[in-house]
Amino acid sequence: MEEKRFKIEKDDRKIGQEHISQNASTVYEAIMVIAKRARDVENFQKRELDKEIEALADKTDVTFTEDLKADLPKYDKSERVAIHEFLDNHLEYKYEDITKLKK
């Protein structure tokens, strides 16, 4: 999957069980998919932020100050990104066969 800076336009839609049930067979399944995607987004954002901090540290000898914080990218919350991707059908997921796991 091509990663990008995760920015979401302001979206005030209320999310209910019926919205989540449209994209998954159970609410539990939907929560698991959203949670896994949120972790992936968070890890990506952390890696990107670490790269930015290293680049800034190489350019300056000054300690990390408020001025340097202003140069860092701002991300939306990973949970919010994952929920919107799920509701907009941008996530693909598959199941493992449980009978194989029981052996």
SULCORBEL-V936784 format. One record per backbone hydrogen bond with DSSP energy under -0.5 kcal/mol. NH is the residue of the N-H (numbers start at 1). CO is the residue of the C=O. E is the energy in kcal/mol with one decimal. If there is no record, write none. Layout:
# SULCORBEL-V936784
NH:CO:E / NH:CO:E
This chain:
# SULCORBEL-V936784
7:5:-1.1 / 16:14:-0.6 / 19:16:-0.6 / 20:16:-1.7 / 21:17:-2.7 / 22:18:-0.9 / 23:19:-0.6 / 23:20:-1.0 / 24:20:-0.6 / 30:26:-1.9 / 31:27:-2.6 / 32:28:-2.3 / 33:29:-2.2 / 34:30:-2.7 / 35:31:-2.7 / 36:32:-2.2 / 37:33:-2.2 / 38:34:-2.5 / 39:35:-2.0 / 40:36:-2.0 / 41:37:-2.7 / 42:38:-2.6 / 43:39:-2.4 / 44:40:-2.3 / 45:41:-2.8 / 46:42:-2.3 / 47:43:-2.3 / 48:44:-2.5 / 49:45:-2.5 / 50:46:-2.6 / 51:47:-2.1 / 52:48:-2.2 / 53:49:-2.5 / 54:50:-2.3 / 55:51:-2.4 / 56:52:-2.4 / 57:53:-2.5 / 58:54:-2.1 / 59:55:-1.3 / 60:56:-1.6 / 69:65:-1.7 / 70:66:-1.4 / 71:67:-0.6 / 71:68:-0.8 / 72:69:-1.1 / 76:6:-1.4 / 81:77:-2.1 / 82:78:-2.5 / 83:79:-2.4 / 84:80:-2.3 / 85:81:-2.5 / 86:82:-2.3 / 87:83:-2.8 / 88:84:-2.0 / 89:86:-1.5 / 90:85:-3.1 / 91:85:-0.6 / 98:96:-0.7 / 100:97:-0.9 / 101:97:-0.9 / 102:98:-1.2 / 103:100:-0.6
